[in-house]
Amino acid sequence: MLEQRIQQQFFDSADLKYAAAEILSRPIADAVNAVVGCITAGGKVLACGNGGSASDAQHFAAEFIGRFERERPGLAAIALTTDSSILTAVGNDYSFTDIFSKQVQALGAPGDVLLAITTSGNSANVLAAVEAAHAKEMTVVALTGRGGGKMNELLTETDVHICVPHDRTARVQEVHILALHCLCDAVDLQLLGEQENT
């Protein structure tokens, strides 16, 4: 019984990824173009999210600053989820809603990209970061699920919305990490060209 339940998790995840491939390939490609344009112009990517999405923001920044699968110079990315002094100071002195937007206001610049990750599309601090990014003339790449929630109301036509077509948090997050890996792979392809077979 337990093994069947575990197998079903794999099947459900695989089914969603298969279904999402066609739906999300265009917005992921648009996100790649936005990020490559930002990086090649000397900009940076700021990434934020809560809980598992915070881990995804940090994972993404690590792949950019270190490497994904190919050797290359580091790419400019900052996870806004990692500095406990900033998070606790802003959370205490202002509110938890401001923990990312204050950093976007301080660190963001026109032409930068905000990678805003929220499974529900309704995380108040991520939505506040999107508003701050727009005020800074940044492009937003939003990763959501569950229909996109309030994020749908904030994004402009120059932003990119990667909305996983599912309601279950675990399934949405599994596709988010795949989308981020696709983004990293395609950015490397755009910057470095096809990898030679050795």
Salt bridges, closest charged atoms under 4 A:
ASP30 OD1 - ARG26 NH1 3.22
GLU63 OE2 - HIS59 NE2 2.78
GLU63 OE2 - HIS181 NE2 3.75
GLU71 OE2 - ARG67 NH1 2.00
ASP112 OD2 - LYS44 NZ 2.61
ASP159 OD2 - HIS134 NE2 2.60
GLU174 OE1 - ARG171 NE 2.78
ASP188 OD1 - ARG72 NE 2.68
